[in-house]
Amino acid sequence: MTSSASAAEHDVSNRDRVLSQIGHCLRKGCVICIEHTEQLAPRYTKWEVWGTPRCYGGDPHRLFSDLNRCCEEHADHHVRLQIEDYSFHSRFSFVVHQP
């Protein structure tokens, strides 16, 4: 197996793991916020909220539709998902689009 094939398999594995986690969060009713920023800074980045934070009723298609619209409108921005689980008082975020 070549290193490029291995890297491609690793990317698919990571994507599948992220999609699985998002699906789990949607089923739990976590609040998901789509945010964007023009530039990432080393110490502090001001993220702007796109749309309204919501639970999406467990529907991944609505989430990905909103996410795609944000990426289209802000193609030159970094876009991230911020997911909050109020039942465990936890939050995590990750960048889903980079220009």
C-alpha positions in Angstrom: 0.0 0.0 0.0 1.3 3.4 -0.9 1.5 6.3 1.6 -1.0 8.3 -0.4 -3.5 5.4 -0.2 -2.8 5.1 3.5 -3.4 8.9 4.0 -6.7 8.7 2.0 -7.9 5.8 4.2 -6.9 7.7 7.3 -8.9 10.7 6.1 -12.0 8.5 5.4 -11.6 7.0 8.9 -11.4 10.4 10.5 -14.4 11.7 8.6 -16.4 8.6 9.5 -15.5 9.0 13.2 -16.5 12.7 13.1 -19.8 12.0 11.3 -20.5 9.2 13.9 -19.9 11.7 16.7 -22.1 14.4 15.1 -24.9 11.8 14.7 -24.6 10.8 18.4 -24.8 14.5 19.4 -27.9 15.0 17.2 -29.6 12.0 18.7 -28.8 13.3 22.2 -30.3 16.7 21.4 -27.1 18.7 21.8 -27.1 22.3 20.7 -25.0 22.9 17.6 -23.8 26.3 16.5 -22.2 27.0 13.1 -19.5 29.7 13.3 -17.2 31.4 10.9 -14.1 33.7 10.9 -12.0 35.3 8.3 -8.7 34.5 10.0 -7.4 32.1 12.6 -5.1 33.8 15.2 -2.6 32.0 17.5 -4.1 33.4 20.7 -7.6 34.5 20.1 -10.0 34.2 17.2 -13.3 36.0 17.1 -15.9 33.6 15.7 -19.2 34.9 14.3 -22.3 32.8 14.7 -24.0 31.9 11.5 -27.8 31.3 11.8 -29.3 30.2 15.1 -27.8 27.6 17.4 -30.2 24.6 17.4 -30.7 21.0 18.1 -31.7 20.1 14.6 -34.3 17.6 15.9 -31.9 14.8 15.3 -31.9 15.5 11.5 -28.3 15.4 10.1 -29.6 16.5 6.7 -30.8 19.9 8.1 -27.4 20.4 9.8 -25.4 19.6 6.7 -27.7 21.8 4.6 -27.1 24.7 6.9 -23.4 23.9 7.1 -23.1 23.8 3.3 -25.0 27.2 2.9 -22.6 28.8 5.5 -19.5 27.4 3.6 -21.0 28.7 0.3 -21.7 32.2 1.7 -18.3 32.4 3.5 -16.1 30.3 1.1 -13.1 32.5 2.1 -13.7 32.0 5.8 -12.9 29.2 8.3 -16.1 27.5 9.4 -16.5 25.4 12.6 -19.1 23.5 14.5 -19.5 24.1 18.2 -21.5 21.4 20.0 -22.8 21.8 23.5 -24.2 19.0 25.6 -26.0 20.7 28.5 -26.7 17.4 30.3 -23.0 16.9 30.9 -22.0 20.6 30.8 -19.5 19.9 28.0 -18.6 21.6 24.8 -16.3 20.8 21.9 -15.7 22.4 18.5 -13.8 21.6 15.4 -13.1 23.3 12.1 -15.0 21.8 9.1 -14.0 24.2 6.3 -10.7 26.0 5.6 -10.3 28.4 2.7 
